[in-house]
């Protein structure tokens, strides 16, 4: 698989794989953790999630600037790994639920998330810049796209098992405390404790029924229900805290892999110095400007993709939790069940589809018919639009968020088949493989040498802008019929595809 690629690619991929495993353990459960920990029912949790995800990418601009300025890419990457490990430690420390001191606990949680985001900003873009340096050698230049696709595949090997591990840790803890998992109970418990379940309502009746089944009694009085709600919430969210702890071990493994193998990776500062000694002048200022214009044009378009694609962590997760039949895997000692499990399918599809995509483009390249990288990105936009069109068609007839809340949740019979989400993730993965790794490759190829770390940071910042707007997806989800909410994403992606194709010839000229 790594044959005919630079030797350092495997070391960088393994280091990234461990870091991504830890990150996706956290991201798989983050929104539901925030909602269930703090009792958020509107967009509050999504705003925190969106801000965090935006910082993840936006701070890569800062990390790229630091590395470009100091020329110390590898030490910057190392510091990033250490900071992320500390951030996961902060999230892993259990605090009581229901939260008694909301400002303090929420601030503590947000500080942990900021630490992770800043560490990621130092790590992510700079490692991508170092990988790009591997392909500056003319011997490997034609392998740049496939090299980044392999690098991206290893990201998703790390991410593939993360949601399963997170759910397993959470559910094992819930089971050990004498309870069973139920997706609706945490929010119903918060609503009961706040007194927002009206007497005689369907939602109150559903809470009483679910609580009674957990307590193994025919009915429960208000005092018993109050005690149950407190205990169930505390047990449920403590399981999330322990799941965050798994990320700590993954980060330590990634740190060791990177430190052991960093000598195999290039030093961009040293490479630039060699070029100057050989009498090679820096790139002409006119060409630098043309390349930067092209890069920023692509950055301005791809944010629409990230705004839509990263809904997998917010709106698609809420849809999985509230409208989709749960996938249940009996492991003997526990049942693997939860909306977070759906997060496994995207990285799983990435791992299995990457060799297919590389093979397809290799076959086309041999016949002189391979699309250019900008054209591949445009095609990917259209494929992503198709994924949300599938969601729109599959959501016709479902109750909106207000109706669902009044019922206290949906019975299994009222929920949609899990294959709707699985199929959507499959289509989105094809789009992702056309855009994300190839976009990184395009940036590494077009970036002027003195701005490589910065431009990788700008690529991630463009994603960060899209991610900052993720909570608008939740607003659509809560206030529109579901099918109409999905069509907004179809429109956004169709627009970005049109703009991208209008620029293809110009981008192809600049990239030559």
N, C-alpha and C positions, 0 to 999 in steps of 0.2 A: 504493500500500500504506500509506503514512504520511499519506495525505490525511485531513484533519480530525483529525489528532493534533497535540499540541504540537510545535513545531519542535525542541526539545531532545531529543526521543525518538531521532531518528536519530543524533545525536552520541553520546549515551550508549550506544546499541546498538552503534555501531562501536567505541567504546573497549572495551566489554565483549567484543566478538567477538575482538579481538586477544588480550586477556588469556586468554580461554577456549581459544583455539587453543593457546597455550603450555601452559596447564594440562593440557589433554587429551593433548598430546604426551607429557607426563610421566606422567599417570595411566594411559595406555594400556599402558605398559610397566613400571610401577613394581613390581607384585607379582612378575612374572617376572624382572625385574632383581634384586630382593632375593634371590629363591630361587637364581638362577643365579650371582649375584655371591658370595654367602656360603655357598652349599651348603645352604640350609635345605630340609628335606624335610617338616616337620610344619606346625605353626601359627606358627612364629617369624616368618616373613615376613608372614603375615596379621595378626599382632598389631601389627607395626610399621605396616603399611598401615592397619589399623583405627584405631590411635592417631593417625596422621597425618591421616586423613580426619576423625576426630572433632575434632582441633584446628583443621582448616580451618574447620569450622562453629562450634565452641565459642569460638574467638578472635574470631569476628564479634560476640559479645556484648561483648567488651572493646572492639573497634573502634567499635561502636555507642555504647557508654558514653562513650568518648573524644570522639566527634563531638558527641553530645548535650551533653556538659559544656562543651566549648570552643566549640561552634557553628561549627567550622571543618571542614565536611564535605569540601569540595574539597581543601584541603591534606592532610587525613587520607587521602583516596583516592590522592593523588599519592605520599605516602610509602609507601603500601601497594604501589603499582606498582614503586617503586624497590627495596623489600625483596624482592619476589618475583623480580625480575630477578637480584639478587645470589644468592638461593638457588639458582636454576637454574644459575648460573655454578659454584657449589660442586659441584653434582651432575655437571656436564659435565666436570670435571677427571678424566682417566683415572687409575686406580690399578691396580696389578698384581692379577691373578687367576690362580690361587687366592690368596686374601688371606693374607698372612704375619702381619700384626699386626691380628688381628680386632678387639680393643677400640678401637684408634685409628681404623681405617678405618670401622668401624660407627658410632662416635661422630661422626666427620666427616660421614658420610652423614645421620645423624639430625639433626645441627645444620643441614645444608642444608635438610632437610625442614621443620624447625621454623621456619626463616627464611621459607620459602615460606608456611607456614601462618599465621604472624603477619602477613605482608604481605597475605595474602588476607583475614584478619580485618579489617584496616583498610579494605580495598577493597570487598569484595563487598556486605555489608549496607548500607553507607553509599551506594553507588551506587544500590542498590535504593530506599533512602529518598528520594534525590534524584529518581529517576524517579517515585516516588509523589507527590511534591510537584507535579509537572507536572499531575497530574489533580485537584488540590485546587480548581482553577478550575472553577466550575459549568458552564462552557462545554464542558469535556472530561470531566466526572465520569462520564457514561454510557459513556465509552470506556475506562474504567480496565481492565476485564478484557482486552479485545482489545489494549490498549496493552501490558500485561505479557506477553501471548502473543506479540506481535511482538518485544518485547525478548528474550523467551526463545528465540524462533526464531533471532535473531542470535547468541545464545550457541552454538547448535548448528550454525550455519554455520561458526563458528570451530572447533567440535569435530569437524565432519564429516570433514575431511581430515587431522586430527591423527594418528590411528592409522596411516594409510597412509604419511605422511611419516616417522613413527618407524620403521616396519618397513622402509621403503625405505632410510633411512640405515643402519640396522643390517645389513640384508642386503647392501647395496653394499659395506660395509666387510668383511664376512665373505668375500664373493666376491673382493674385491681382494687378500685375503691367501691366496687359493688354496683356500678351503674352500667348502662349500655348507651352507645352513641345514638343520638337523634339530632338531625340537622336543624329542626325547628325549635327545640327546647331552649337553647340559650337565649334567643330573642324573646320567646314567650315568657321566660323567667324574668328577664329585665322588665318587660311590659307589666307583668304581674306585680313586681316589687314597686314599680312606679305608680301603680294604680290605674293604668291606662287600659286594662281589660274590663270592659263594661259588663255589669251583671246581666246574665242571660244571653250574652253574645256568643256567636259560634267560636270565636277565638278563645274565650274563657273556658268554654266547654272542652275544647281541644286540649288546652293546657292541663285542665283537671284530669282528663283521660290519660294523657301521656305521663303526667306525674304519678297518678295512681298505679299505672303499669310498672313504673320504675320502683315504686315503694311496695309493690305486690299487695295492694289493698284494693278493696272494692271502691272506696271513695276516700277523700282526704279533707279534713277541715282546714279553714284558712290558716291557722297557726302552723299546722303541719306542712301546708303548701309553701308558706313563707320560709320555713326552715329548709325545705327541700330545694327551693329556688336558690337560696344562698349557697347551699352545699354543692349543688350540681354546677352552678356557675364557677365556683372556686376550683372544683375538681377538673372541669372541662378546660379552663384557661391555664391551669397549672400544667396540664398535658401539653399545651402549646409551648409554654416556657421550656419544658424539657426537650421538646423537638428542636427549639432554637439551639440547644446545647450541642446537638449533633453537628451543627455547622462549625463549631469550634474545632472539633477533631479533624474535620475535612480541611479547614484552613491550615492547621498545623502540618498536615501531610503535604499540602500544596507548597508551603513555605520550605519544607525540607527538600522537596523535589527541585524547587527553583534554585536554592542555595547550592545544592550538589552539582547541578548541571549548568549554572550560569556561565561558566567558562566556555561552553560550547556555543553560546549565543554571541552575535556580533556586538561591537561597541560602535554605535553610530558616530560618536565624536572622533574616535580613532580612524574610522573609515574616511570621514571628511578630511581629516588631517593628511592622510595618505594622498588623496586626490590633489590637494593643494601643493604638496611637495612634488607631485609629478607634473606640475605646471598647468593643471586644468583649472580654468577660471570658473567663477561662479556663474550661474545661469543668468542670461540677459534679462534685464529688468522688464522688458516688454513681454518676454515669454513668461516670466514669473506672474505678471499681472493677468495674462490670458489664462494661465492655469488656475489662479485663485478665483477669477470670475467663473470659470467652469465648475470648480468645486462648490462655490457658494450657490450657484444655480441648482446643482444637484441637492445640496443641503436643504434649499428652500422647498424642494419637491418632496423629499423623502419623509419630511415630518408628518405628512398626511398618512403615509403608510404606518409609521410608528403610533400615531394617534389611534389608528384602527386596530393594528395588530396587537398592541399591548393591552387591548381590552380583554385579552385572555386572562389577565390577572385581576380584573375588576368586573365588568359586566358579564363576561362569559362565566366567571367563577360564581357570581350571584345567580345567574341563570341555572348553572349546574346545581347549586345548593337549593334553589327554590322552585324550579320548574322541571327538573330532570330526574328520572328514576335513577336511584343510586346503584352504582356498580358494587357488587358484593363478592368478595373473594374469601372463602372460608379457609383459613390457614391452620385450623385445628385448635390452636391455643387462643385464637382471636379471629374476628372477622374484619377484613380490610374494607372499610366503608367510609365514604366521605366525598364531598365535592372536589376536594384537593386532588383526588386520584386522577381526575381528568387531565390534570397538568402533566401527567406522564406521557400522554399521547404525542404532543408536539415534539419533544426531544426524541422520543422513540422513532417517530416518522423521519426526523432529521437524520438519525443514525442510519436507518435503512435506505432512505432515498438518496443520500449524498453520493454513494458509489454509482447509483443509477444515473444521477444528473451528470456526474463527472464523465461517466462512460458515454452518455448521449452527446455531450458537448465535444468530447474527444473524437467521437465518430464523425460529427459534423465538421470539426476542425480538419480532419484528414481529407475531407472532400471539399474543403474551402468554403463551407457554408455555415460556419459557426457565427451566431449573432455577436455583435460587439457587446461589451459590458453595459453601456448605457441602454442598448436595445433590450438586453435581458432584464434590466431593472424595470423598464416600461412594461414589458410582458408580465412581470411579477405583480405590478400594480393591478392589472386587469384580472389576474388570477385571484388576488385577495378580494377584489370586488365580488367575484363569483361566490366566494366563501360566505360573505354576509348576505348575499341574495338567497343562498340555501337556508340560512337562519331565518330570513324573513318569511320564506314560504313555509318553513316548519313551525313557525310561531303563530300562524293564522288560527284564530279561535281560542287562544289561551287567554285567561283573565289577566287584566293589567295588574300593576303592583298594588293599587289601592284595594281592588277586589280580593286579591290573594291575602293581604294583611287582615282584612275583615274576616276571612275564613280561618285565620290562624295558621295558614299553610295549606298545602295541597296534599291530598292522599296520593298514594302511589299510582292508583288508577287514573288520576287526573294529570299526571306528569307525562312528559314526552319520553320517547325512547332515547337511551343514551347514544344510540347510533347517529342521532342528529348532530350532537356535539363532536363525536368522534370523526364523522365525515367532514365537518367544518374544520377541525384541526388538521385533517389530512390535506385539504385544499390550501389552508393557510400556510402549511409547512412547505408546500411546493412554491408558493409565493415568497416565503422567507428565504428559501435557498436561491431564488433568483435575485434577491435584493440585498440581504444583509451581508453574507460573506463576499459577494461580488462587489458590493459598495465599498467594503473595507479594502478590497483589492484595488478598485479604481482610485481610491484616495491615496493608497501607498504608491501607485504608479504615477499619478499626475502631480502629487505634492512636490513643490520645490524642496531640494535637500535640506535647506535650513529651517523649513517649517513642517517637517514630517510629523513630529510629535504633536504640534499645535493643530495641524489639519486633522489628524486622527481624533484629537479632542473636539474639533469643530463638528466632525461627523457625528460624534456621540452627543454633542450639544444639540444638534438638529433633532436627534432622537429625543433628547431631553425636553425640547419645546413641545413635541408631540405628546410626550408622557405627562407633562405638566397639565395638559388639557384633558387627561383621562377622566377626571371627575365629571366633565360634561357628558360623557357617555352614560354615567350613572344618572345624571339629571334626565337624560332622554329615556333611560330605562324606567325611571320612577314616574315619569309624567306623560309618556306617550304609549299608545298601544305597542306591544313588543315588535310587531312586524314593521311598524313605521320607524321605530328606533333603529332597527337594522338597516333600513333603506338609507338613512343619513350616512352611514359608513359606505354603502355602495356608491352614493353620489360623490363623497369625498375622494374615494379611491379612483373612480372613473375620471374625475377632474385631474388628479395628479398624473394618471396614465396619459391623458391627452397632452398635458404640458410637457411631460417627459419625451414623448415621441416627437413633439415639435422642436425639441432641442437636439435630437439624436445626432444629426449630421455635424453640427458644430462641436459637440462633445467628442465625437469620433476623431475629428481633425486635431483637437487639442491633445487627445490621448496618444496620438501617434509618436 
